[in-house]
Amino acid sequence: MSYDLRIINGDIVLQNGDLRTCQDSEKLIQDVLKICLTKAGSNPIAPWYGSYVSRSLVGNMLSTNITMQVAQSQLQSAIENLMALQKAQIKSGQPVSPDELIGSISNISVNRNKSDPRIFAVQVSIISKGFKPITTAFTISGI
């Protein structure tokens, strides 16, 4: 089983003076959030890591339907990259639990906020290899 440092709102979490970790489903949710919210190209060591979704949503002049389709496609690609990373992790011999691995992507929805069109709500639903349904949500904003 692998683990990661627990991150909330971009900050490492401390508990009783110790670094808190996450594993299983909690790690899977964090991994999905990290790859979806990291701007592709922002990591000089791994420029392919992340997604282009914030660039496609914020400030474009395309119709809402096209914008949502592009965003869904970009998030799908990012999550597929995460799945490839997970396969490499297994191949390297690192022990991982089925609950921290993506089995399939169930749904990716992107919706523009009706009262503020600069804000987009994203929801990602996946099934872990441990057959647990996992859903996480986040917002992207040009504010």
N, C-alpha and C positions, 0 to 999 in steps of 0.2 A: 504494500500500500504506500502510495506517495502522499506528500502533503505540501502545502505552500503556506507562506506567511499570510495571515488574515489581514485583508485590507478593507477599510470602510472609508468612503469618500476620499480616496487617495492617500489615506494615512494608515500606517502599520498599527495594528491594535496591540496594546499592552494589557495584561491582566495580572494583577498582583506583582507587578514589576517584571513579568516575563513576557516574551513575545508570544502572541497567540497564533496558533496554526489552524488550518482548515484541511479537511480531507473528505473523501467520498462525495456525496451530492453537493455539499457546501463548496468543495473545491471545484467541482464541475461548473457550478453557477459562477464562481469567481473567474474561472478560466474563460467562460463564454463572455462575461462582461469585459474582461481585460482585452480580449482580441477584438471585440466589437467596438469598444470605445477608444482603443489606441489608433491614432491616425497612421495609416500605412505610410512608411517612409520615415517616420519619426525616430525609429531606433536605428542608429548607424550600423550596429552589428548585425541586425536582422531587418533590413529595409522592407522585406516582403511581409513582415508581421503586422497585423492590424487590418483595418478596413478603410475604405474610401467614403464611407457613408456620410460622415459629417461634411465632406466636400460636395457631395451630390445633393444634399438636402438644403444646406444653408446658402441662400443668396442666388439660387438659379432661377431662370425665367421659364422653365418648362412647365407644362400643365401638371396639376397635382397628380393625376393618374400615372403619367410617365415618371414623375419624380418618385412616387411610391414604388413603382416597379423596379426602377434602377436601384433604389435603396435596398429593397428586398434581395435583389440579385447580388449586390455587393456584400450584404450581411451573410447570405448563403455561401459565397466564396470564402469569406473570412472564417466561418464555422467549418467549412470543408478543410481549410488550412489547419485549423485546430485539430480536426480528426486525423490529418496526416501527421501532425506532431505527436499525437497520442500513439499512433501506430509505430512511429520511430522510437518513442519512449518504451513501448513493449518490446520492440526488436532489440533494444539495447540491453534488455534484461532487467530493467527497473521494475520492481513489483508495483502493480497498480490494481485497484479494486474495480470491479465492474461498474460500481456506482459513480466512478469518476471518469468514465469513458462514454463518449457519445455513441449510441447505437444507431439512432436515426434522428433526422430533423422533422418534427411534426408540423410546425408552422412558424412563419415569420410574418408579423404584421407591423406595418408602419402607418401611422395616422397623423394627419396634421391637426393641431389644436384649432378648434373653430373660433375661439375668442382671440387667440394670438397665433397667426399663421407662421411665426418664426420658430414655434416650438413643435417638435415632432415626438410622438409617443411610440416607442418600439416595444414589442413583446416577442420573445423567442421561446418556443416550446420544443423540447427535445425529449427523447426517450433514452435513458442510459442503458448501457449493456447489462445492467442489473435489472432492467425492465421497470425502472422508476420513471414516471413522468416528471419532468423538470420544467418549470416555467420561470422566466426572469423578465423583468421589464426595466426600461430606462428611458430617459428623455434626451433629446439632442436639441440644442438651441443655438440660434445665431445671436442671442442677446449678449 
